[in-house]
Amino acid sequence: MSASSFSQSDVARLLMQYRGALYAYIHSCVRNHADAEDIFQDVSVAVVESISKLKTEEGFFPWAREIAFRRVLVHRRTAKKEKAMNPHVIASLAEAVERVDNKQPISQRRKMLLECMESLPDKSRSLIARRYDGSGDSISAIARDSEQGVPAIYAKLHRIRAILRDCISHRLSKEAAE
């Protein structure tokens, strides 16, 4: 598909297809759900406005990620509440994300994560879901609602993430051996 043939529905479809990956990249740079969502919206507008610069659909994600990278830099420079992150650090993060993306497609890693989450006990699964569902609930709110201390919630999340990391690593190793 060439640049002149991108319709509005093509752009919307591509944005929806890569929303999770773009949002994850942005969030890994800013570490705040509200800021990440704002930046994602800015990126979406920029993508729609400059879609004519894109040559092929296959290049959409790297191109959109570059737009996101630049928007994160702008956000870091203008955010008064946080100390600006070194642009070289952000560039290193972008390179790391690209290396990971090249090794294992997002959809495959996501599928493995979902499979590993299914193996968690219900309480662990709901704690992870609440923490990372995008609602912006703080650890203190989760601790208060579950009548536990903040350190206990941090410890539980740490253990659950370790279990998920090990599960995904095991599945990747198993898949590589096949």
C-alpha distance (Angstrom), angle and dihedral (degrees) to the residues before:
residue distance angle dihedral
M1 . . .
S2 3.81 . .
A3 3.79 126.6 .
S4 3.78 93.9 -102.9
S5 3.79 91.6 57.0
F6 3.83 98.5 54.8
S7 3.77 106.8 118.2
Q8 3.79 124.8 -163.6
S9 3.79 89.1 -103.5
D10 3.84 90.2 52.7
V11 3.80 90.4 53.2
A12 3.81 91.9 46.3
R13 3.81 91.2 48.5
L14 3.81 92.5 49.7
L15 3.80 91.9 47.5
M16 3.80 90.9 50.7
Q17 3.80 92.0 45.0
Y18 3.80 92.7 54.1
R19 3.81 99.2 30.2
G20 3.80 94.3 105.9
A21 3.79 94.5 48.3
L22 3.81 93.8 44.8
Y23 3.79 92.7 46.0
A24 3.82 91.4 47.9
Y25 3.79 90.5 51.0
I26 3.81 92.6 48.6
H27 3.80 92.9 44.9
S28 3.81 91.3 50.0
C29 3.80 87.6 57.7
V30 3.82 100.3 44.0
R31 3.85 101.5 25.8
N32 3.79 93.1 -149.7
H33 3.81 124.6 101.9
A34 3.80 96.2 -148.9
D35 3.81 93.5 48.4
A36 3.80 91.3 44.2
E37 3.80 90.9 51.9
D38 3.82 91.5 48.5
I39 3.79 91.4 49.4
F40 3.81 91.2 46.3
Q41 3.82 89.2 54.3
D42 3.83 90.0 50.4
V43 3.80 89.7 49.1
S44 3.81 90.8 49.9
V45 3.80 91.3 52.8
A46 3.81 91.4 46.8
V47 3.82 90.6 49.6
V48 3.80 92.0 51.9
E49 3.81 92.1 46.3
S50 3.80 95.4 48.1
I51 3.82 103.0 32.9
S52 3.80 89.5 117.6
K53 3.83 88.0 72.3
L54 3.80 91.8 61.5
K55 3.79 112.8 94.7
T56 3.82 102.6 -168.0
E57 3.78 137.6 11.9
E58 3.82 90.1 -122.4
G59 3.80 89.9 65.5
F60 3.79 93.9 52.3
F61 3.81 100.1 100.5
P62 3.84 98.0 47.6
W63 3.80 89.4 44.4
A64 3.82 93.4 48.6
R65 3.82 90.5 44.7
E66 3.81 89.4 54.7
I67 3.81 89.1 52.9
A68 3.82 88.3 49.2
F69 3.81 90.4 49.2
R70 3.80 90.8 54.7
R71 3.82 92.6 45.9
V72 3.82 90.4 51.2
L73 3.81 89.5 52.9
V74 3.81 90.7 51.0
H75 3.80 90.4 47.5
R76 3.81 91.4 50.6
R77 3.79 91.8 50.6
T78 3.79 94.4 49.1
A79 3.82 101.2 37.6
K80 3.80 108.3 105.0
K81 3.78 96.5 -174.2
E82 3.80 95.2 62.5
K83 3.74 133.0 47.0
A84 3.81 109.7 -109.1
M85 3.79 114.2 -99.7
N86 3.76 116.8 -128.1
P87 3.84 109.1 -97.0
H88 3.82 88.5 -134.6
V89 3.81 89.5 59.6
I90 3.81 90.6 51.3
A91 3.81 89.9 47.9
S92 3.82 89.4 50.8
L93 3.80 90.0 51.2
A94 3.80 89.9 50.6
E95 3.81 90.9 51.0
A96 3.81 91.0 48.5
V97 3.80 91.2 51.1
E98 3.79 90.2 50.1
R99 3.82 92.2 50.2
V100 3.80 90.8 50.6
D101 3.82 91.5 46.3
N102 3.78 90.9 51.6
K103 3.81 92.9 50.7
Q104 3.78 98.2 47.4
P105 3.82 126.9 13.5
I106 3.80 114.9 -118.5
S107 3.77 93.5 -121.0
Q108 3.81 92.4 55.4
R109 3.82 93.4 48.9
R110 3.79 90.6 45.4
K111 3.81 90.5 50.1
M112 3.80 90.3 51.6
L113 3.80 91.5 47.7
L114 3.79 90.9 51.9
E115 3.80 91.1 48.1
C116 3.80 90.7 49.5
M117 3.81 91.1 47.3
E118 3.80 89.3 54.5
S119 3.80 89.1 59.8
L120 3.82 92.1 56.5
P121 3.80 121.0 98.2
D122 3.82 113.3 -98.7
K123 3.82 94.0 -107.1
S124 3.81 92.3 52.2
R125 3.79 92.1 46.1
S126 3.80 92.6 50.6
L127 3.83 91.9 47.1
I128 3.81 91.0 52.6
A129 3.80 91.3 44.2
R130 3.79 92.3 51.1
R131 3.79 93.3 47.2
Y132 3.80 96.0 48.0
D133 3.80 104.5 28.8
G134 3.78 92.6 103.5
S135 3.80 94.8 -111.4
G136 3.78 90.7 119.0
D137 3.81 95.0 -126.3
S138 3.78 109.7 167.7
I139 3.77 123.4 -132.0
S140 3.82 88.5 -112.1
A141 3.81 91.2 55.1
I142 3.79 90.8 49.9
A143 3.82 90.6 46.8
R144 3.80 91.8 48.7
D145 3.81 93.2 48.4
S146 3.80 92.4 48.1
E147 3.82 92.6 42.7
Q148 3.80 92.6 -123.0
G149 3.76 133.7 118.8
V150 3.79 123.1 -94.7
P151 3.84 92.1 -116.5
A152 3.81 89.9 53.6
I153 3.82 91.4 53.5
Y154 3.81 91.5 47.9
A155 3.81 90.0 50.1
K156 3.81 92.5 48.8
L157 3.81 92.3 48.5
H158 3.80 90.0 48.3
R159 3.81 91.6 52.3
I160 3.81 93.1 45.7
R161 3.82 92.4 49.2
A162 3.81 89.5 49.7
I163 3.81 90.2 51.4
L164 3.82 91.0 49.4
R165 3.81 92.2 46.1
D166 3.82 91.1 50.9
C167 3.80 91.9 46.0
I168 3.81 92.7 51.1
S169 3.82 91.8 45.1
H170 3.79 89.9 50.9
R171 3.81 91.7 49.7
L172 3.81 92.0 47.1
S173 3.81 91.1 49.7
K174 3.78 90.7 47.2
E175 3.81 91.4 49.3
A176 3.81 92.5 47.3
A177 3.82 90.4 51.9
E178 3.81 92.3 54.0
